[in-house]
Amino acid sequence: MICTVHSIDERGKKGSGRWRILAYRFTDFLCNLTTQVAQAGLEWYVQIKAAPKHKIRYIPNGVNIEQFRHDPEVRAHLRKELGIGDDFVWIAVGRFDPPKDYPNMLQAFAQVWKKNPKVRLFVVGDGPLRPEMESLAKGLRIDANVKFLGIRQDVPELLNASDAYIMSSAWEGMPNVLLEAASSRLPIVATDVGGNGEIVLQGKTGFHVPPKNPEALTSAMLKLMNLTPEERQRMGEKGRKHIEENYSLEKVVEKWEELYMELLEKSKRLSFT
């Protein structure tokens, strides 16, 4: 039996995080191994003794690099259909829940918009906080430039139509959407939480900043926008290469197959002793 942890922050609701950590400790003997989707998460779980070092291993999430890839034709068609013109488009994909800290993103975007009115933000997803975020956008007077697109089935196409990805999360594990954005050759600005810094290589494939800091997020967004198109393109290409080498679905499946075979062989040896 293999258990997998998908997050670093186990605070849960109403202080349940401490009890979750204790539950990990007391039930660890029931599984053969625990895996963590982020290297930062693995180190944290060993530190808090949620799992012993010899029984936890890092295996990241994977992404279908054929589904999420840069396509100039799709980009040109969708931008024309959406009437984007030459505006700079940021995109965020995720559920409207506290971990994503969308107030942080909207506050930063409002400051970016003041510096450059020819900028847009597409937010894909739904959730209980969506009405509150729509009200916040109106209060910040950016509702004309922020489009809440709801749940969409054409995320690969929307990524192609965008110029950069933005993630404002307060905490994360290994977010699939960052893998998808990087695979689509988008430069990224993200908060440095969970495994984000393992995907977004500082200054090479994008920028990461401290969480809950709209000023830092604003600065990084403007820094990215002020790069030349060629510099942003090179960032995107490096991001794609990083994904191909470390997070392609094929490579991650190989890691899982190797792990199961390793544990199976170990089990066979133990059964003969």
WOPE-V707999 format. One record per pair of residues at least 12 apart in sequence whose ideal C-beta (glycine too) atoms are under 10 Angstrom apart, sorted by the first residue. I is the first residue (numbers start at 0). J is the second residue. D is the distance in whole Angstrom. If there is no record, write none. Layout:
BEGIN
<<I J D> <I J D>>
END
This chain:
BEGIN
<<0 29 7> <0 30 4> <0 31 6> <0 32 8> <0 33 10> <0 262 9> <1 30 6> <1 31 6> <1 32 5> <1 33 7> <1 34 6> <1 56 9> <1 58 9> <1 255 9> <1 258 7> <1 259 8> <1 262 7> <2 23 8> <2 26 8> <2 27 8> <2 29 8> <2 30 5> <2 31 9> <2 32 8> <2 33 5> <2 34 7> <2 35 10> <2 50 8> <2 54 10> <2 55 9> <3 30 10> <3 32 10> <3 33 7> <3 34 5> <3 35 8> <3 36 7> <3 58 8> <3 60 10> <3 172 10> <4 23 8> <4 33 6> <4 34 7> <4 35 5> <4 36 7> <4 37 9> <4 40 6> <4 41 9> <4 43 10> <4 44 6> <4 49 8> <4 50 8> <4 55 8> <4 172 8> <5 34 10> <5 35 8> <5 36 5> <5 37 9> <5 40 8> <5 60 8> <5 171 10> <5 172 5> <5 173 7> <5 174 10> <5 175 10> <5 193 10> <6 19 10> <6 35 9> <6 36 8> <6 37 9> <6 40 7> <6 98 8> <6 170 7> <6 171 7> <6 172 4> <6 173 9> <6 193 7> <6 194 10> <7 35 8> <7 36 9> <7 37 7> <7 39 6> <7 40 4> <7 41 9> <7 42 9> <7 43 5> <7 44 8> <7 170 6> <7 171 7> <7 172 6> <7 173 9> <7 192 8> <7 193 5> <7 194 8> <8 40 9> <8 43 9> <8 98 8> <8 168 10> <8 169 8> <8 170 4> <8 171 8> <8 172 8> <8 192 8> <8 193 8> <9 22 10> <9 23 8> <9 43 9> <9 44 9> <9 47 9> <9 49 8> <9 170 10> <10 97 10> <10 98 10> <10 170 8> <12 97 10> <17 47 10> <19 49 8> <20 44 9> <20 47 6> <20 48 8> <20 49 5> <20 50 10> <21 48 10> <21 49 9> <22 49 9> <23 44 8> <23 47 9> <23 48 9> <23 49 4> <23 50 6> <24 47 9> <24 48 6> <24 49 6> <24 50 8> <24 51 9> <27 48 10> <27 49 8> <27 50 6> <27 51 7> <27 54 7> <27 55 9> <28 54 9> <30 50 9> <30 54 8> <31 54 8> <31 258 10> <31 259 10> <31 262 5> <31 263 10> <31 265 8> <31 266 8> <32 50 9> <32 53 9> <32 54 6> <32 55 7> <32 56 6> <32 58 10> <32 258 7> <32 259 10> <32 261 9> <32 262 7> <32 265 10> <33 49 8> <33 50 5> <33 51 9> <33 54 6> <33 55 5> <33 56 8> <34 50 10> <34 55 7> <34 56 5> <34 57 7> <34 58 5> <34 59 9> <34 254 9> <34 255 9> <34 258 8> <35 49 10> <35 50 8> <35 55 6> <35 56 7> <35 57 6> <35 58 8> <35 59 9> <35 172 8> <35 173 8> <35 194 9> <36 57 8> <36 58 7> <36 59 6> <36 60 5> <36 61 10> <36 171 10> <36 172 5> <36 173 4> <36 174 9> <36 175 9> <36 193 9> <36 194 7> <36 197 10> <36 251 10> <37 57 7> <37 59 7> <37 60 9> <37 171 8> <37 172 6> <37 173 5> <37 174 9> <37 192 10> <37 193 5> <37 194 3> <37 195 9> <37 196 9> <37 197 6> <37 198 9> <38 57 5> <38 59 8> <38 173 9> <38 194 7> <38 196 9> <38 197 6> <39 57 9> <39 171 10> <39 172 9> <39 173 9> <39 191 10> <39 192 9> <39 193 6> <39 194 6> <39 195 9> <39 196 7> <39 197 7> <40 55 9> <40 57 8> <40 171 9> <40 172 6> <40 173 8> <40 193 7> <40 194 7> <40 197 10> <41 55 6> <41 56 7> <41 57 5> <41 58 10> <41 194 10> <42 55 10> <42 57 9> <43 193 9> <56 254 9> <56 258 7> <56 261 10> <57 173 10> <57 194 9> <57 197 10> <57 254 9> <58 173 10> <58 251 7> <58 254 5> <58 255 7> <58 257 10> <58 258 7> <59 172 10> <59 173 6> <59 178 8> <59 194 7> <59 197 8> <59 198 9> <59 245 7> <59 246 6> <59 250 9> <59 251 6> <59 254 8> <60 172 8> <60 173 5> <60 174 8> <60 175 5> <60 177 10> <60 178 6> <60 194 8> <60 198 10> <60 246 7> <60 248 9> <60 251 7> <61 173 10> <61 175 9> <61 178 7> <61 242 9> <61 245 9> <61 246 6> <61 247 6> <61 248 4> <61 249 8> <61 250 7> <61 251 3> <61 252 7> <61 253 10> <61 254 9> <61 255 9> <62 175 7> <62 176 9> <62 177 9> <62 178 4> <62 179 6> <62 180 10> <62 181 8> <62 182 5> <62 183 10> <62 198 10> <62 242 6> <62 243 10> <62 246 6> <62 247 7> <62 248 6> <62 251 8> <63 155 9> <63 178 9> <63 179 9> <63 182 8> <63 247 8> <63 248 5> <63 249 9> <64 178 9> <64 179 9> <64 181 10> <64 182 5> <64 183 9> <64 239 8> <64 242 6> <64 243 6> <64 246 8> <64 247 5> <64 248 7> <64 249 8> <64 250 10> <65 182 9> <65 247 9> <65 248 9> <65 249 10> <66 154 9> <66 155 6> <66 179 8> <66 182 8> <66 183 9> <66 248 9> <67 154 8> <67 155 5> <67 158 7> <67 159 9> <67 175 10> <67 176 10> <67 178 8> <67 179 5> <67 180 8> <67 181 9> <67 182 4> <67 183 5> <67 184 9> <67 185 10> <67 239 9> <67 242 8> <68 155 8> <68 158 10> <68 159 9> <68 182 6> <68 183 6> <68 184 8> <68 239 8> <68 242 10> <69 158 9> <69 159 7> <69 182 9> <69 183 6> <69 184 4> <69 185 8> <69 232 9> <69 235 7> <69 236 9> <69 239 7> <70 155 8> <70 156 8> <70 158 10> <70 159 5> <70 183 9> <70 184 10> <71 159 8> <72 159 9> <73 153 9> <73 155 8> <73 156 5> <73 157 10> <73 158 9> <73 159 5> <73 160 8> <74 156 9> <74 158 9> <74 159 4> <74 160 6> <74 161 9> <74 162 10> <74 183 10> <75 159 9> <75 160 9> <76 156 9> <76 159 9> <76 160 9> <77 153 8> <77 156 5> <77 157 7> <77 158 10> <77 159 7> <77 160 4> <77 161 9> <78 159 9> <78 160 5> <78 161 9> <78 162 10> <79 160 10> <80 156 10> <80 160 9> <81 119 9> <81 121 9> <81 146 9> <81 157 9> <81 160 7> <83 119 7> <83 121 10> <83 160 7> <83 161 9> <83 162 9> <84 117 8> <84 119 10> <85 117 7> <86 115 9> <86 116 9> <86 117 5> <86 118 6> <86 119 5> <86 144 8> <86 162 9> <87 111 9> <87 115 7> <87 117 7> <87 118 5> <87 119 7> <87 120 10> <87 161 9> <87 162 5> <87 163 8> <87 220 10> <87 223 9> <87 224 6> <87 231 10> <88 118 8> <88 119 5> <88 120 8> <88 121 6> <88 144 10> <88 146 9> <88 157 9> <88 160 7> <88 161 4> <88 162 5> <88 163 8> <89 104 9> <89 107 10> <89 108 7> <89 111 8> <89 118 7> <89 119 7> <89 120 5> <89 121 7> <89 122 9> <89 144 10> <89 145 9> <89 161 7> <89 162 7> <89 163 6> <89 164 7> <89 165 5> <89 185 10> <89 188 8> <89 220 7> <89 223 9> <89 224 9> <90 119 9> <90 120 7> <90 121 5> <90 122 8> <90 123 7> <90 146 10> <90 148 9> <90 154 9> <90 157 6> <90 158 6> <90 159 10> <90 160 8> <90 161 4> <90 162 8> <90 163 8> <90 164 6> <90 165 7> <90 176 10> <90 180 8> <90 183 10> <90 185 8> <91 104 6> <91 105 10> <91 108 9> <91 120 7> <91 121 7> <91 122 5> <91 123 7> <91 124 8> <91 145 10> <91 161 10> <91 164 7> <91 165 5> <91 166 7> <91 167 7> <91 168 10> <91 176 8> <91 180 9> <92 121 9> <92 122 8> <92 123 4> <92 124 6> <92 148 9> <92 151 8> <92 154 6> <92 157 8> <92 158 8> <92 164 8> <92 165 10> <92 166 9> <92 174 9> <92 175 9> <92 176 5> <92 177 10> <92 179 8> <92 180 8> <93 122 8> <93 123 8> <93 124 5> <93 125 10> <93 126 8> <93 166 8> <93 167 9> <93 168 8> <93 171 10> <93 174 8> <93 175 10> <93 176 6> <94 124 5> <94 125 7> <94 126 4> <94 127 9> <94 128 9> <94 129 9> <94 150 10> <95 122 8> <95 124 6> <95 125 6> <95 126 3> <95 127 6> <95 128 4> <95 129 4> <95 130 9> <95 131 8> <95 132 6> <95 133 10> <95 147 9> <96 124 9> <96 126 5> <96 127 7> <96 128 6> <96 129 10> <96 168 10> <97 126 10> <97 127 10> <97 128 7> <97 168 10> <97 169 7> <97 170 9> <98 168 6> <98 169 6> <98 170 5> <98 171 7> <98 172 10> <98 174 10> <98 192 9> <98 193 10> <99 122 10> <99 124 8> <99 126 8> <99 128 8> <99 132 10> <99 166 8> <99 167 7> <99 168 5> <99 169 8> <99 170 10> <99 171 9> <99 174 10> <99 190 10> <100 166 9> <100 167 5> <100 168 6> <100 169 4> <100 170 9> <100 190 8> <100 192 9> <100 210 7> <100 211 7> <100 213 10> <100 216 10> <101 122 7> <101 124 9> <101 126 9> <101 128 7> <101 129 9> <101 131 9> <101 132 5> <101 135 8> <101 136 9> <101 167 7> <101 168 9> <102 128 9> <102 131 9> <102 132 7> <102 135 6> <102 139 10> <102 167 8> <102 169 10> <102 211 9> <102 213 8> <103 166 10> <103 167 4> <103 168 8> <103 169 7> <103 190 8> <103 210 7> <103 211 6> <103 212 7> <103 213 5> <103 215 10> <103 216 6> <104 120 8> <104 122 8> <104 132 9> <104 145 10> <104 165 6> <104 166 8> <104 167 4> <104 168 9> <104 188 10> <104 190 9> <104 213 8> <104 216 7> <104 220 9> <105 120 8> <105 122 9> <105 132 7> <105 133 10> <105 135 5> <105 136 6> <105 138 9> <105 139 6> <105 141 7> <105 142 10> <105 145 7> <105 167 8> <105 213 9> <106 135 8> <106 139 7> <106 141 10> <106 167 9> <106 213 4> <106 214 9> <106 216 8> <106 217 8> <107 120 10> <107 165 8> <107 167 7> <107 188 9> <107 208 9> <107 212 9> <107 213 5> <107 214 8> <107 215 8> <107 216 4> <107 217 4> <107 218 9> <107 219 9> <107 220 6> <107 221 9> <108 120 5> <108 122 10> <108 136 9> <108 139 8> <108 141 6> <108 144 8> <108 145 7> <108 165 8> <108 167 9> <108 213 9> <108 216 9> <108 217 8> <108 220 7> <109 135 9> <109 136 8> <109 138 9> <109 139 4> <109 140 8> <109 141 5> <109 144 9> <109 145 9> <109 213 9> <109 217 9> <110 139 9> <110 141 10> <110 213 7> <110 214 8> <110 216 9> <110 217 4> <110 218 9> <110 220 8> <110 221 8> <111 141 9> <111 144 10> <111 165 10> <111 216 9> <111 217 6> <111 218 10> <111 219 10> <111 220 5> <111 221 6> <111 223 10> <111 224 7> <112 139 8> <112 140 9> <112 141 5> <112 143 9> <112 144 6> <112 145 9> <113 139 10> <113 140 10> <113 141 9> <113 217 9> <114 217 8> <114 220 9> <114 221 6> <114 224 9> <114 225 10> <115 220 10> <115 221 8> <115 224 7> <115 225 9> <116 141 10> <116 143 10> <116 144 8> <117 144 9> <117 224 10> <118 141 9> <118 144 7> <118 162 9> <118 220 9> <118 221 10> <118 224 7> <119 141 10> <119 143 9> <119 144 5> <119 145 7> <119 146 7> <119 161 9> <119 162 9> <120 136 9> <120 141 8> <120 144 6> <120 145 5> <120 146 7> <120 147 9> <120 161 10> <120 165 7> <120 220 10> <121 145 8> <121 146 5> <121 147 9> <121 148 6> <121 151 9> <121 157 6> <121 158 10> <121 160 8> <121 161 7> <121 165 10> <122 136 9> <122 145 7> <122 146 7> <122 147 5> <122 148 7> <122 149 9> <122 165 9> <123 146 9> <123 147 9> <123 148 5> <123 149 7> <123 150 8> <123 151 5> <123 153 9> <123 154 6> <123 157 6> <123 158 9> <123 176 9> <124 147 9> <124 148 8> <124 149 7> <124 150 7> <124 151 8> <124 154 10> <124 176 9> <125 147 9> <125 148 9> <125 149 5> <125 150 5> <125 151 10> <126 150 10> <129 147 7> <129 149 8> <130 147 10> <132 145 9> <132 147 7> <133 145 9> <133 147 6> <154 176 8> <154 179 7> <154 180 10> <154 183 9> <155 179 7> <155 182 9> <155 183 7> <156 183 10> <157 183 10> <158 176 9> <158 179 7> <158 180 6> <158 181 10> <158 182 9> <158 183 4> <158 184 9> <158 185 6> <159 183 6> <159 184 9> <159 185 9> <161 180 8> <161 183 8> <161 185 6> <162 185 8> <162 186 8> <162 223 9> <162 224 8> <162 228 9> <162 231 7> <162 235 10> <163 180 9> <163 185 6> <163 186 5> <163 187 7> <163 188 7> <163 205 8> <163 220 8> <163 223 6> <163 224 8> <163 226 10> <163 231 7> <163 234 9> <163 235 9> <164 176 8> <164 177 7> <164 179 9> <164 180 4> <164 181 8> <164 183 8> <164 185 5> <164 186 7> <164 187 5> <164 188 7> <164 189 8> <164 199 9> <164 205 8> <164 223 10> <164 235 10> <164 238 9> <165 180 9> <165 185 10> <165 187 8> <165 188 5> <165 189 7> <165 190 10> <165 205 10> <165 216 8> <165 219 9> <165 220 7> <165 223 9> <166 180 8> <166 187 7> <166 188 7> <166 189 4> <166 190 6> <166 192 9> <166 195 7> <166 198 10> <166 199 8> <166 205 10> <166 207 9> <166 216 10> <167 188 9> <167 189 8> <167 190 6> <167 192 10> <167 208 9> <167 210 8> <167 211 9> <167 212 10> <167 213 8> <167 216 6> <168 189 7> <168 190 5> <168 191 10> <168 192 6> <168 193 8> <168 195 7> <168 210 7> <168 211 10> <169 190 7> <169 192 7> <169 210 5> <169 211 6> <170 190 9> <170 192 5> <170 193 6> <170 195 10> <170 210 7> <171 189 9> <171 190 8> <171 191 10> <171 192 5> <171 193 3> <171 194 7> <171 195 6> <171 198 10> <171 210 9> <172 192 9> <172 193 5> <172 194 6> <172 195 10> <173 193 7> <173 194 4> <173 195 8> <173 197 7> <173 198 8> <173 246 9> <174 189 8> <174 192 10> <174 193 7> <174 194 7> <174 195 7> <174 198 8> <175 246 10> <176 198 10> <177 189 6> <177 193 10> <177 194 8> <177 195 6> <177 197 9> <177 198 5> <177 199 7> <177 205 9> <177 238 9> <177 242 9> <177 246 10> <178 194 10> <178 198 6> <178 238 10> <178 241 10> <178 242 6> <178 245 9> <178 246 5> <178 247 9> <178 248 10> <178 251 10> <179 242 9> <179 246 10> <180 198 9> <180 199 9> <180 204 10> <180 205 9> <180 235 9> <180 238 8> <180 242 9> <181 198 6> <181 199 8> <181 200 9> <181 204 6> <181 205 8> <181 234 10> <181 235 8> <181 237 9> <181 238 4> <181 239 7> <181 240 9> <181 241 7> <181 242 5> <181 243 10> <181 246 8> <182 235 10> <182 238 8> <182 239 6> <182 241 9> <182 242 5> <182 243 8> <182 246 8> <182 247 8> <183 235 8> <183 238 9> <183 239 8> <183 242 9> <184 204 10> <184 231 10> <184 232 8> <184 234 9> <184 235 4> <184 236 6> <184 237 9> <184 238 6> <184 239 5> <184 240 10> <184 242 9> <185 204 9> <185 205 8> <185 231 9> <185 234 9> <185 235 6> <185 238 7> <185 239 9> <186 199 9> <186 203 10> <186 204 7> <186 205 5> <186 206 8> <186 223 6> <186 224 10> <186 226 8> <186 230 9> <186 231 5> <186 232 9> <186 233 9> <186 234 4> <186 235 5> <186 236 10> <186 237 9> <186 238 7> <187 199 5> <187 200 10> <187 204 7> <187 205 4> <187 206 8> <187 207 8> <187 219 10> <187 223 9> <187 234 8> <187 235 9> <187 238 7> <188 205 6> <188 206 5> <188 207 7> <188 208 7> <188 215 10> <188 216 7> <188 217 10> <188 218 10> <188 219 5> <188 220 5> <188 221 10> <188 222 8> <188 223 6> <188 224 10> <189 205 7> <189 206 8> <189 207 5> <189 208 8> <189 210 10> <189 216 9> <189 219 9> <190 207 7> <190 208 6> <190 209 7> <190 210 4> <190 211 8> <190 212 8> <190 215 9> <190 216 7> <190 219 10> <191 206 9> <191 207 4> <191 208 6> <191 209 6> <191 210 7> <191 215 10> <192 207 9> <192 209 9> <192 210 5> <192 211 10> <193 210 10> <195 207 6> <195 208 10> <195 210 9> <197 241 9> <197 245 8> <197 246 9> <198 238 8> <198 241 7> <198 242 8> <198 245 9> <198 246 8> <199 234 10> <199 238 8> <199 241 9> <200 234 9> <200 237 7> <200 238 8> <200 241 6> <202 222 10> <202 234 9> <203 233 9> <203 234 7> <203 237 5> <203 238 8> <203 241 8> <204 233 10> <204 234 6> <204 235 8> <204 236 9> <204 237 5> <204 238 4> <204 239 9> <204 240 9> <204 241 6> <204 242 9> <205 219 8> <205 223 7> <205 231 9> <205 234 6> <205 235 9> <205 237 9> <205 238 7> <206 218 9> <206 219 4> <206 220 8> <206 222 6> <206 223 6> <206 234 9> <207 219 8> <208 220 9> <208 222 10>>
END
